[in-house]
Amino acid sequence: MEREEIMKELRAYEDRRDEFYRFLDENIPHDATTGLYDFRNKVMLDAEKVYELFHKLDYQARKIRGIVVNEIIQKQQN
């Protein structure tokens, strides 16, 4: 696979990751002292939306994993 194609897939992964974190940032408050998500108030999230975003992120991660494995196998065969 060409370098540009691989970079495109990595950018797509970063876009999915950013989308997932943007959703969390919009729906879960942050602790003022640590900056981490504050789950103390048991914020309810839209489970369907969480699944949709996670599925897109996971799909892209699995796609990249396949690319990496294929590249390693090709290099070992040469």
C-alpha positions, -999 to 999 in steps of 0.1 A, spaced: 0 0 0 13 35 -9 23 59 18 -4 84 9 -31 57 12 -18 48 46 -17 84 57 -53 89 45 -64 60 67 -45 73 97 -62 107 92 -96 91 90 -88 73 123 -79 106 139 -111 122 126 -132 94 141 -113 97 174 -118 135 175 -155 130 168 -158 105 197 -140 128 221 -160 158 209 -192 140 218 -179 131 252 -167 167 258 -202 180 248 -220 156 271 -198 150 302 -186 178 324 -149 180 334 -135 181 369 -122 216 375 -91 205 394 -80 176 371 -95 184 338 -107 148 335 -142 137 328 -164 140 359 -186 110 362 -198 117 398 -232 129 386 -238 98 366 -244 116 333 -267 97 310 -255 94 274 -274 84 243 -263 48 241 -271 46 204 -249 76 196 -221 62 218 -223 29 199 -223 46 166 -193 67 173 -174 39 189 -182 15 161 -168 40 135 -136 44 156 -132 7 161 -138 0 124 -111 24 114 -87 10 140 -93 -25 127 -88 -13 91 -54 2 101 -44 -30 120 -51 -50 88 -29 -26 68 0 -28 93 -2 -66 94 -3 -68 56 27 -45 53 47 -66 79 38 -98 60 49 -83 27 82 -72 41 89 -106 56 82 -122 22 107 -100 4 
